[in-house]
């Protein structure tokens, strides 16, 4: 029923992919704009090999599934991963659930997909959500829980009831007090930006505010900064992306940026002037304003995405599990997979791949 093809130059902006994505149970991190930018602006410049597996209906060559993957080396170990590159929070196949069930039920199709992955030592897919299809059945691997969770909260009207249910009276009173303090400083505005110049200016402010606070922040890297800004600018026009700005007297003092998908808003990053406004809790105020705006737009979910930061619980967000799928294809891959599960074994893993002739610059489990 299916043809399995390796289409590494696949056009993620094509009508056929847009149609498939619209029917699939995928996440915003498989959106056409996201993947087109990731492969073009990140993978190619990072020297990462694209691996796009297309499953097509044999009778008419219509797309049935896309697996957006990459292959790269960690020392001597050749690793196949989902198209993540440190920017994507959720991995999922781009496929309707019923079609995915047909595919995994056919051993020949699964074998053909695994054959297209070669050569590789280890397949490793991180950040698989609880609701994602069982990728371990497709790749013949194991599923293990990750040590980090995703967090999301349901949204509903009226706003006052949502605040009472999720923030609690004490936290809400605290936010009201902080808001009054901020309003005494100057004219406070919170807005979702559409103008390209304003979005670019807000991104520069967000980059500056994050610089001293987050070690290894990708927004400080020009390559990643360009990727994020490109998605923000293109996504604003289509409704895929929202850039929120908190300002006082026209000066940006905070920003929150994220993606929109099926009445959900996913928070990806924020930055705030915590030096000047360290006593006004402007980050918490901005997230409350984001929730209000999302409810006004009739969004159903505010997803704070990956990370176990305590502030997410203050807004009623509940944790959900994330999983890693691993499948080894060679003896070195099996050893690397075992070592990667134990933090204490990272040095052993580096020594192992070095003995294989790789000279690893990054541990296999990183």
C-alpha positions, 0 to 999 in steps of 0.5 A, a space after each residue: 500500500 505504501 512507498 517509502 522514500 528518502 526525500 531530503 530536499 522535501 519542500 515543507 512549504 508545498 501545498 501537499 505538505 500543508 494539506 497533510 499537516 492540516 489533517 495530521 495530529 502533529 505539533 507546531 514544531 512540525 508546522 510548514 514554516 517551522 520545518 522549512 526554516 529549521 532545515 534551510 536556516 539551521 541544519 544546512 549551516 550547522 553541517 547536519 544532514 537532513 533525513 526526510 522520510 516520506 511515506 506515500 500511498 502507492 496508488 497515487 503517490 499522495 503523502 501518507 506520512 512525513 518523518 522529519 529527521 536529521 543525522 549527525 555524529 556524536 564522536 564516532 557514533 552516527 545518531 539519527 534524531 528528530 528535526 530538533 536541533 535544540 529549538 523544538 519542544 515536541 516531536 511527532 510524526 506528521 500523519 493521521 492517527 488512523 494512517 499511522 496505525 496502518 503503517 505500524 501494523 505492516 512489518 514490511 513498511 516498518 522495515 523499509 523505513 528503518 532501512 532508509 535510516 541507514 547507516 546509523 548506530 543509534 536512533 534517539 528521539 527526545 521530547 515525545 509527548 504523552 499523546 504522540 503516536 507510539 514511535 517505538 513501534 515504528 522504529 522497533 525501539 524502547 520508550 523511556 521517561 525523560 527527567 523533565 516535563 511539559 506544563 499546560 493549563 486549560 483556558 476558559 471564560 469568564 476570565 475572572 473565574 479562570 483567575 480564581 480557579 488557577 491563580 488563587 486569591 492570594 496570588 491574584 491580589 499580589 499581581 493586582 498590587 504589582 500592577 498598581 505599582 507599575 501603572 504609577 511608573 508611566 503609561 503601561 501597555 501590553 499588546 500583540 504585535 503585527 508590525 515587522 519593525 516592532 517585532 524586530 525591535 522587541 526581539 532585540 530587547 528580549 535578547 538583551 534582557 535574556 543575555 545575563 540571565 540564561 547561560 547558553 541562551 540560543 537567542 544570543 547566537 546570531 544563527 538561532 536568533 535569525 531562525 527565531 526572528 524569521 519564524 516570528 515575522 512570517 508567523 505573525 502574518 499567518 497567525 502561527 506566531 505571536 510576539 507580545 510586548 509589555 512597555 512603559 511609555 513606549 519602551 519595551 520592558 518585557 516580551 513573550 514569544 510563542 506559537 499558535 496551533 489549534 486554539 493553543 498558545 505555546 510559550 517559547 521564550 520571554 525576556 524582561 527588564 528585571 534590573 529596572 523593574 525588579 520589584 514589580 514582578 513584570 514577568 508574572 504580570 505579562 504571563 497573566 496578560 498573555 492568558 487574558 489575551 488568549 482567553 479573549 481569542 477563545 484559545 483553549 490551552 496555554 502551554 508553557 512547554 518544556 521545563 519544570 520552573 515553579 512559576 508555571 504552577 502558579 498559573 495553574 499549569 499541570 505537568 505531563 510526561 515526555 519520553 525518549 525513543 531509542 533504537 540501536 542498530 550496531 554494537 557501538 550504538 547499543 553501548 552508547 544507548 545504555 551509557 546515555 541513560 546514566 548521567 554518571 556514565 558520560 565520561 565513560 561514553 566519551 572514552 568509548 567513542 574516542 576509542 572507536 576513533 571519533 574524538 567526541 566533542 559532546 557526550 552521547 547523552 547530551 
